[in-house]
Amino acid sequence: MYNPPSPIPVSVVTGFLGAGKSTLLNRLLKDPALQDAAVIINEFGEVGIDHLLVQSSGDSIIELSNGCLCCTVRGELIDTLADLLDRIQTEKVKPVSRVIIETTGLADPVPVLLAIMAHPAIAAAFRIDGVVTLVDALTGPETLSRHEEAARQAAVADRLVITKTDLSRPEARGDLVKSLKKLNPMAEIMDASDAAASTPALLVSGLFDAARKSASVGEWLSAERDGGAHHHHHHDVNRHGAHIRAFALSAGRLASPAVIAAFQHRLAAEYGESLLRLKGVVAIADDDRPLVVHGVRDTVYPATRLEAWEEEPATRLVVITSDLAETAVQELFETYLDRPGIDRPDRTALEDNPLSAFGFKY
């Protein structure tokens, strides 16, 4: 019987919506040193696509959907780790050298950490070996001030990685670094473009120690351990508090990349302040490769390509908004589906179940 490293190191990769977590993971997972790593991906909302965007060398990606990792699927995380350990010990899966947990951008990492550290059986088999938090250089200062989750993500980090510095002004980066140092004076701060941010060593920082963080981190852990409920969600898995919600848009093959680009830019121009995140895979006519699209607020990032579809080609977008009605986004999307050369799912089916035409529940 295989005996895995005891305890197995667990790296938590977190950061607010659109910070670049999937991009970082794709870069790290290309390294042979992580070929035996198991990746647990959590997504906010019932429809997940991040498991399609993170590419691993093996069948080692585990998706936790149906809610935010810090609350509704916290028990599922414990069950997943227990099941993974059992499958390793019974040799049903290959040995795992490390577990990497990518949280949803809306997750408060404190309950995640405590779920592992405070569960006797899980704590005996797994240990937190570093929290890496990504911070967007473009939206970081505003995000840290507006969203408590983002501030907590930065405060608990062992390493803070600033992304998209090539798109930001140098003075803006300096201001962001000052803010991060106030939140977490002990964390190492680096740019995503640094060579050190592209190696597995980024994930290794030793046993998580709350005593090395700000006093607030210890207080948060204590409050959570005592049953504190600072993190209130509506139990709808597509809602995060009273203002933030996730929903899906779907279609068949679009006529060209220009169609989805036009929709993204129009959406960003009209609703950028309320558009926390847009991400998705797009099926394009006469092209067998998935088109990956991203956007944060009023910024639309260049589309990229995956090598091939892992499932039936279909356009699926996940949109996360703040105080923006789903109908407004859906109606705008519909105007682009009306353009010639675009396959449409059955409208009646979509009204009852937006992803039913493609075998997804929503």
C-alpha positions as CSV (number, residue, x, y, z in Angstrom):
1,M,0.0,0.0,0.0
2,Y,1.3,3.5,-0.9
3,N,2.1,5.8,1.9
4,P,1.9,9.4,0.8
5,P,4.0,12.2,2.3
6,S,2.7,12.8,5.8
7,P,1.2,15.2,6.0
8,I,0.5,16.1,2.3
9,P,1.2,19.7,1.6
10,V,-1.7,21.9,0.6
11,S,-1.3,25.2,-1.3
12,V,-4.2,27.6,-1.4
13,V,-4.3,29.9,-4.4
14,T,-6.7,32.8,-3.9
15,G,-7.4,36.3,-5.2
16,F,-10.4,38.3,-6.1
17,L,-12.4,37.9,-9.3
18,G,-10.3,38.3,-12.4
19,A,-6.9,38.4,-10.7
20,G,-5.5,35.7,-12.9
21,K,-5.6,32.5,-10.8
22,S,-6.2,30.2,-13.7
23,T,-3.5,31.8,-15.7
24,L,-1.0,31.3,-12.9
25,L,-2.0,27.7,-12.4
26,N,-1.6,26.9,-16.1
27,R,1.9,28.3,-16.0
28,L,2.8,26.4,-12.9
29,L,1.3,23.1,-13.9
30,K,3.5,22.9,-17.0
31,D,6.4,22.2,-14.6
32,P,7.3,18.5,-14.3
33,A,7.6,19.0,-10.5
34,L,3.9,19.4,-10.3
35,Q,2.9,16.5,-12.5
36,D,1.7,14.6,-9.4
37,A,-0.2,17.5,-7.9
38,A,-4.0,17.3,-7.4
39,V,-5.9,20.5,-8.2
40,I,-9.1,21.3,-6.5
41,I,-11.0,24.1,-8.2
42,N,-14.0,25.9,-6.6
43,E,-16.3,28.1,-8.6
44,F,-19.0,30.5,-7.5
45,G,-22.4,29.7,-9.1
46,E,-24.0,26.5,-10.3
47,V,-22.3,26.5,-13.7
48,G,-18.5,26.1,-13.7
49,I,-16.0,26.5,-16.5
50,D,-12.7,27.0,-14.7
51,H,-12.0,23.2,-14.9
52,L,-11.9,23.7,-18.7
53,L,-9.5,26.6,-18.4
54,V,-6.9,24.9,-16.2
55,Q,-4.8,22.4,-18.1
56,S,-3.1,19.6,-16.2
57,S,-0.9,16.8,-17.3
58,G,-3.2,14.1,-15.9
59,D,-6.7,13.4,-14.6
60,S,-6.0,15.3,-11.4
61,I,-8.5,18.2,-11.5
62,I,-11.4,18.1,-9.0
63,E,-14.2,20.6,-9.4
64,L,-16.2,21.9,-6.5
65,S,-19.1,23.8,-7.7
66,N,-22.6,24.7,-6.3
67,G,-21.3,27.5,-4.1
68,C,-18.5,29.4,-2.6
69,L,-15.8,27.3,-1.0
70,C,-15.8,29.3,2.2
71,C,-19.4,28.4,3.0
72,T,-21.8,26.1,1.1
73,V,-19.2,23.6,-0.1
74,R,-16.9,23.7,2.9
75,G,-18.1,20.3,3.9
76,E,-17.6,19.1,0.4
77,L,-13.9,20.2,0.6
78,I,-13.4,18.0,3.7
79,D,-15.2,15.1,2.0
80,T,-13.1,15.6,-1.2
81,L,-9.8,15.5,0.7
82,A,-10.9,12.5,2.7
83,D,-11.9,10.7,-0.5
84,L,-8.6,11.7,-2.2
85,L,-6.6,10.3,0.7
86,D,-8.6,7.0,0.7
87,R,-8.1,6.6,-3.1
88,I,-4.4,7.2,-2.7
89,Q,-4.0,4.7,0.1
90,T,-6.0,2.1,-1.8
91,E,-3.9,2.8,-4.9
92,K,-7.0,3.8,-7.0
93,V,-5.2,6.9,-8.1
94,K,-1.5,7.7,-8.5
95,P,0.4,9.2,-5.5
96,V,-0.2,12.9,-4.9
97,S,2.8,15.1,-4.0
98,R,0.8,18.2,-3.3
99,V,-2.8,19.5,-3.3
100,I,-3.5,22.9,-4.8
101,I,-6.8,24.5,-4.0
102,E,-7.9,27.4,-6.2
103,T,-10.7,29.2,-4.5
104,T,-13.4,31.2,-6.1
105,G,-12.6,34.9,-6.3
106,L,-15.3,35.6,-3.8
107,A,-14.1,33.2,-1.1
108,D,-13.0,34.3,2.3
109,P,-9.9,32.1,2.8
110,V,-10.2,32.0,6.6
111,P,-12.9,29.3,6.8
112,V,-11.0,27.3,4.1
113,L,-7.8,27.3,6.2
114,L,-9.7,26.4,9.4
115,A,-11.6,23.6,7.7
116,I,-8.3,21.9,7.1
117,M,-6.4,22.9,10.3
118,A,-9.3,22.2,12.7
119,H,-10.5,18.9,11.4
120,P,-8.6,16.2,13.3
121,A,-8.4,13.5,10.6
122,I,-7.8,16.0,7.8
123,A,-5.1,17.9,9.8
124,A,-3.3,14.6,10.4
125,A,-3.1,13.9,6.7
126,F,-2.8,17.4,5.2
127,R,-1.0,20.6,6.1
128,I,-1.4,24.1,4.8
129,D,1.9,24.8,3.0
130,G,1.4,28.4,2.0
131,V,-1.3,30.8,0.8
132,V,-0.6,32.6,-2.5
133,T,-2.9,35.6,-3.1
134,L,-3.1,37.3,-6.5
135,V,-3.9,41.0,-6.7
136,D,-4.9,42.8,-9.9
137,A,-2.7,45.9,-10.4
138,L,-5.5,47.6,-12.3
139,T,-8.4,47.1,-9.9
140,G,-6.5,46.1,-6.7
141,P,-6.8,49.3,-4.7
142,E,-10.5,49.7,-5.3
143,T,-11.2,46.0,-4.8
144,L,-9.3,46.0,-1.5
145,S,-11.4,48.9,-0.2
146,R,-14.8,47.8,-1.5
147,H,-14.7,44.0,-0.8
148,E,-13.8,42.6,2.6
149,E,-13.1,39.2,1.0
150,A,-10.3,40.7,-1.1
151,A,-8.7,42.3,2.0
152,R,-8.9,39.0,3.9
153,Q,-7.3,37.2,0.9
154,A,-4.4,39.6,1.1
155,A,-4.1,39.6,4.9
156,V,-3.7,35.8,5.2
157,A,-1.2,35.4,2.3
158,D,2.3,34.1,2.6
159,R,3.0,35.5,-0.8
160,L,1.3,38.3,-2.7
161,V,1.5,38.2,-6.5
162,I,0.6,41.4,-8.3
163,T,-0.7,40.6,-11.8
164,K,-1.2,42.8,-14.9
165,T,1.6,45.2,-13.9
166,D,2.3,45.6,-17.7
167,L,-1.1,47.3,-18.0
168,S,-0.8,49.6,-15.0
169,R,1.1,52.8,-14.2
170,P,4.3,52.4,-12.1
171,E,3.0,54.8,-9.5
172,A,-0.3,52.8,-9.2
173,R,1.8,49.7,-8.5
174,G,3.7,51.6,-5.8
175,D,0.4,52.7,-4.1
176,L,-0.9,49.1,-4.2
177,V,2.3,47.7,-2.6
178,K,1.9,50.3,0.2
179,S,-1.7,49.1,0.8
180,L,-0.7,45.5,0.7
181,K,2.1,46.0,3.2
182,K,-0.3,47.7,5.6
183,L,-2.6,44.7,5.4
184,N,0.1,42.1,5.5
185,P,3.6,43.4,6.4
186,M,5.2,39.9,6.6
187,A,4.1,38.6,3.2
188,E,6.6,38.5,0.3
189,I,5.4,40.7,-2.6
190,M,6.3,39.9,-6.2
191,D,5.1,40.6,-9.7
192,A,3.5,37.9,-11.8
193,S,6.2,38.6,-14.4
194,D,9.0,37.7,-12.0
195,A,10.8,34.4,-12.7
196,A,10.1,33.2,-9.2
197,A,6.3,33.5,-9.8
198,S,6.6,30.9,-12.6
199,T,8.1,28.0,-10.6
200,P,6.6,25.5,-8.1
201,A,8.7,27.1,-5.4
202,L,6.1,29.9,-5.3
203,L,3.7,27.4,-3.6
204,V,6.2,26.4,-0.9
205,S,6.5,28.6,2.2
206,G,6.3,26.2,5.2
207,L,3.6,25.5,7.7
208,F,0.9,28.2,7.8
209,D,1.4,30.3,10.9
210,A,-1.3,32.8,11.9
211,A,1.1,34.4,14.4
212,R,3.2,35.8,11.5
213,K,0.1,37.6,10.1
214,S,-1.6,40.7,11.3
215,A,-3.6,40.5,14.6
216,S,-6.8,40.4,12.6
217,V,-6.0,37.0,11.1
218,G,-5.8,35.4,14.5
219,E,-9.0,37.0,15.5
220,W,-10.8,35.8,12.3
221,L,-9.6,32.3,12.9
222,S,-10.7,32.3,16.5
223,A,-14.1,33.8,15.6
224,E,-14.6,31.1,12.9
225,R,-13.5,28.4,15.2
226,D,-16.0,29.6,17.8
227,G,-18.8,29.5,15.2
228,G,-18.6,33.2,14.2
229,A,-20.6,34.0,11.1
230,H,-18.9,37.0,9.6
231,H,-19.5,35.6,6.1
232,H,-23.1,35.7,5.3
233,H,-24.4,34.3,2.0
234,H,-27.8,33.7,0.6
235,H,-28.2,29.9,0.2
236,D,-28.8,30.3,-3.5
237,V,-25.5,29.0,-4.9
238,N,-25.7,31.7,-7.6
239,R,-25.8,34.6,-5.0
240,H,-23.2,36.1,-2.8
241,G,-24.9,38.3,-0.2
242,A,-27.6,40.7,-1.3
243,H,-25.8,42.3,-4.3
244,I,-23.5,39.8,-6.1
245,R,-24.8,37.0,-8.3
246,A,-23.6,34.6,-11.0
247,F,-25.5,33.4,-14.1
248,A,-24.8,31.8,-17.4
249,L,-25.2,32.7,-21.0
250,S,-25.1,30.1,-23.7
251,A,-25.3,29.6,-27.4
252,G,-24.0,27.3,-30.1
253,R,-21.3,28.3,-32.5
254,L,-20.8,32.0,-33.2
255,A,-20.0,33.2,-36.6
256,S,-16.6,34.6,-35.7
257,P,-14.5,35.9,-32.8
258,A,-15.5,39.4,-33.7
259,V,-19.1,38.6,-32.5
260,I,-18.1,37.7,-29.0
261,A,-15.6,40.6,-28.9
262,A,-18.3,43.1,-29.9
263,F,-20.6,41.8,-27.2
264,Q,-17.9,42.0,-24.5
265,H,-16.9,45.5,-25.4
266,R,-20.6,46.7,-25.5
267,L,-21.2,45.0,-22.1
268,A,-18.1,46.5,-20.5
269,A,-19.0,50.0,-21.9
270,E,-22.6,49.9,-20.6
271,Y,-22.2,48.0,-17.3
272,G,-18.5,48.1,-16.5
273,E,-19.0,49.4,-12.9
274,S,-21.3,46.4,-12.1
275,L,-19.5,43.8,-14.1
276,L,-17.2,42.0,-11.6
277,R,-16.2,39.2,-14.0
278,L,-17.0,37.6,-17.3
279,K,-15.2,34.4,-18.4
280,G,-16.1,31.7,-20.8
281,V,-15.4,29.3,-23.7
282,V,-16.8,30.2,-27.1
283,A,-17.4,27.8,-30.0
284,I,-16.6,29.5,-33.4
285,A,-17.9,28.3,-36.7
286,D,-15.3,26.4,-38.8
287,D,-12.8,26.2,-35.9
288,D,-12.4,23.2,-33.7
289,R,-10.5,25.0,-31.0
290,P,-12.3,26.6,-28.0
291,L,-11.9,30.4,-27.7
292,V,-11.3,31.6,-24.1
293,V,-12.6,35.0,-23.2
294,H,-12.1,37.1,-20.1
295,G,-13.2,40.5,-18.8
296,V,-13.1,42.4,-15.5
297,R,-15.3,45.6,-15.1
298,D,-14.7,47.8,-18.2
299,T,-11.6,45.9,-19.3
300,V,-11.8,43.2,-22.0
301,Y,-8.7,41.0,-22.3
302,P,-7.4,39.4,-25.5
303,A,-9.0,36.1,-26.3
304,T,-6.8,32.9,-26.3
305,R,-7.2,29.4,-27.7
306,L,-7.3,26.0,-26.0
307,E,-6.0,23.1,-28.1
308,A,-9.3,21.1,-28.2
309,W,-12.7,20.7,-26.7
310,E,-13.0,18.1,-23.9
311,E,-16.8,18.0,-24.5
312,E,-19.4,19.0,-27.1
313,P,-18.5,22.4,-28.6
314,A,-20.8,25.1,-27.2
315,T,-20.6,28.7,-26.1
316,R,-20.8,29.1,-22.4
317,L,-20.2,32.3,-20.5
318,V,-20.3,32.9,-16.7
319,V,-21.1,36.4,-15.7
320,I,-20.7,37.7,-12.1
321,T,-22.3,41.1,-11.4
322,S,-23.0,43.5,-8.6
323,D,-26.4,45.1,-8.5
324,L,-27.0,44.3,-12.2
325,A,-30.1,42.4,-13.4
326,E,-29.5,39.2,-15.3
327,T,-32.2,40.2,-17.8
328,A,-30.2,43.2,-18.9
329,V,-27.2,41.2,-19.7
330,Q,-29.2,38.4,-21.3
331,E,-31.1,40.8,-23.5
332,L,-27.9,42.4,-24.7
333,F,-26.5,39.0,-25.4
334,E,-29.6,38.1,-27.4
335,T,-29.0,41.0,-29.8
336,Y,-25.7,39.4,-30.8
337,L,-27.3,36.0,-31.2
338,D,-29.7,37.5,-33.7
339,R,-26.8,38.2,-36.1
340,P,-26.5,35.9,-39.2
341,G,-24.4,32.8,-39.0
342,I,-25.0,32.1,-35.3
343,D,-26.5,28.9,-34.1
344,R,-29.2,29.4,-31.4
345,P,-30.5,26.9,-28.9
346,D,-34.2,26.5,-28.7
347,R,-35.6,29.7,-27.0
348,T,-38.3,27.8,-25.1
349,A,-35.8,25.4,-23.6
350,L,-33.5,28.3,-22.7
351,E,-36.3,30.0,-20.8
352,D,-36.8,26.9,-18.6
353,N,-33.1,25.9,-18.4
354,P,-30.5,28.1,-20.0
355,L,-28.0,25.3,-20.5
356,S,-30.5,22.4,-21.1
357,A,-29.7,22.4,-24.8
358,F,-26.1,21.4,-24.0
359,G,-26.8,19.0,-21.2
360,F,-26.0,21.3,-18.3
361,K,-28.3,22.0,-15.3
362,Y,-28.8,25.6,-14.3
